[in-house]
Amino acid sequence: MADWPLPAALTIIISEVGFVKRVIRLGSWVSRFAVAAGIAGALAVAVVAAPARAQAAGGLRIAVVNYGVLLQESPQAKAAVDSLRAEFAPKQRTLQVEATQLKTKEDTLKKNEATMTQDQRDQAELDLRERYQDLARKQSEIQDDVNTRRNELMSQLQKTLVKVVQNYAKQQRYDLVLADGVIYADNALDITPAILSALKTAPAPRRAPARGK
C-alpha cells in the first residue's frame, strides 16, 4: 500500500551527549495510521444497483476513489491530525524543556569537572545518567500513547470514509467502487471529488475520548 504523505508533522527530539539519544516522530502517524488500522480492508465497496453512466462490460456501473486523497484532504482526516497534535503537543514541549535542562546541566558538569573531586564527578554523572534514563522512559510511554491514540482515531476515520463512500455509491446506483490497487482508470470513473464534497457535509462523528480520560 502507498505511504500517503500527510500534513501536520509533529516531532519530539530528545537530544543528549553520551547517554540517551531518542527521537519520537508524530508526523508520520497518519501515513502509518492507514497501514496499522487496515484501511486496505476498504479497497472495494460493492453495492447492488441498476446500470447508469459509468458502464463496464456486462452492464456494471463502476467507479474508483482515491483513498490517499481522502486521507490527505478530507476534513475528518485533518481533524484527526489536529486532535492528535492538541493532545500530545504539551507533552512534547515538556520533554523538550527537560532535555534542554539536562543538556545544560551536562555542559556545566563538563565545564567544572576539573575542579571537582572524583566522588563529586561520579555522583554528578550518575545523577545525569538516571535523569536521562527517566527521560527516555517518559518518551517511550508517550510513544505508546501516541500509537494507541493514532489507532483509535484511524479506526474512527476509516469507518467514516467507508460509510460515506457506501452511501454515495448506493445513492448514485453504483455496482462496484474500487480504491487502492487500481493500475489505471479513466478520469470519468473517478468519484473522489464527489466523495470529498460528501465528507465536507457529513455530520461530525462523536469524538473518541482521549486516552486516560
N, C-alpha and C positions, 0 to 999 in steps of 0.2 A: 504493500500500500504506500502511496506517496506520503512524504513527510511535509504536510502543508505549513508554509511559513505563516505565522500568526502574530498579531500585534501585541503590544503592551509587555515588553520584556522586563522582568524584574530579576536582578541579580544580587545575591548576597555574596560578598567576597570576604573571607576571613583570612587576614594576612599575618604572618609572623615569621620569625627567624629561628630556625633550629628545632622547633617542637611540633607544631601542627600547621599544616597547610591544606585548607579545605575550601571548596567552592560549592555553594548551593546555587543552582540555576533554576529560577522560577519562570524564566521567559519562555522555555521550551515546553511548558506544561500543556499548552493546547495542542502542539504538534504531537507530543507523546500521548496526550489525552485520548485522541481518537483511537490509537492502537490499543491502549490499555483497556478501554471500555468496550472494544469490539464493535466499532461502528461499521466494520466490514459486514456485519450481520444484516445491515440495511441496504445492501447493494442492489437488491431488486425488490420492487413493490408491485405485486400482481393484484389487479382489480378486474372483476368480471364486468364487462361493459359492452356497448354497441359500437360498431365501426364509425369513424368520423374522419377528421382532416389528415392526421399522420398515419397513413395506411402502410402496412407492410404486406408481405406475401401471406396469403390466406385471410386477408381482411382484418388482421390485428391492428389495433391502434397503439403505437409505441412512442415513448418519449424517453429522453435522457435528462439527468440532473447532475450537476457538478457539486459534489459534496464539499470539495475543497473550497469553492466559492462560498457556499453556505456557512462553513466554519470560519471563513475569513470575514465575511461581510454581514452576516445576519445580526440583527440587534441582540438576539438571545446569546450568541457567541460572545459578542462584545461585552454584554452584561456579565457573563460568567468570568471573563478576564478581569473586569473591574471589581467584581466581588472578591476574587482571589487576591488581587492587589490590595484592596482595602483591608482584608483580613490579616494579611501577613506582612505588609509594609512596615507597621510599627515594630514587629519582632525583628525585621531586617535592620531597622535603624538601631535598635537596642544592641544587636550583635555587632554592628559596625562600631558603635561607641565603645563597647567592651574591648573589641580588637584594637582600636586606636589607643585606649588606655594601657593595654598590656604592652603594645609596641613601645609606647613612651617609657613605661617602666623598665622594659628591657634595655632600651637605649641608655637610660640613666644608669642602670647597673653596669653596662659596658664602660661608660664614661668614668665611673667611680671605682671600678674593681681594683685598680692599682693601689688604692688607699684602704681597701678592706682586708680584713683577716680572711684566712681560708674558710673558717667556720661561717663568717658572715656571707662570703660568696656562695658557699654551699647552700646555706639556708635561703638566700635570695633566689638562687637558681631553682631550688626545689619548689619554692612558692610560685615562681613563674610557670614551672612545668605543670604544677597542679591546676593553676588557673587556666592555662591553655587547654589542658585536658577537659576541664569543666566546660570551657567554651565550645570545644569540639562535640561534647555530649549534647549541649543545648542545640547546636547546629544540626546534629543527627536527628534529634527529636522534632525539630521544626521541619526537616525534610520529610520525615514520616508523616507529619500532619499535612504538609503540602500535598503529598501523594494521595493521601486519603481524601482530602477535600477536593482535589482535582478530579478524582474518580467519581465522587458524588455529583459534582457539577456536570461532568461529562455524561453521566447516566441520565440526568435530567435533560440536558441539551439534546442528547440522542433521541429520547422519547418525543421531544417537541418536534424535531426535524422530521422524524418518521411520520408522526401523526399529521403534520401539515402537508407533507408530500402525498400521503394516502388520501387525505380529504380532497386535495386538489385533483388527484387522479380520478377519484370517484365522481366529483362534480363535473369534470371535463370528459368523462367517459373514456378513459384510457384503459387498455387491457394490460399493459406492461410498462413499468417505469424502471429504467436501468440507471445505475450510478457508476461507481468506480470500476475500472477494469475494461471499459469500452475503448477499443482501439480507435474507432472512427465513428462519427455520427454527423449527419448533415445538421447545419445550424437550425434548420426548420424543426428539428426534433427536440431542440434544447428548451426545456421549460424552467431553467434555473432563474431567469429574471422574474418569471411569474411566481415562482416559489418564494423568492426574496420579498416580493411585494406582499404575498400572503403572510409571510413571517412578520413583516412590519405591522400588520394589522391584527396579528394573533394575540389573544389575551396573555398577559404575563403569567408564567407558571408560578405556583407558590414557591417561594424561596426556601431552599433546604436550610435548616438551621446550621449555624457554624459549629464546627467540631468543639465538643466540650460544653455546649450550651444546651 
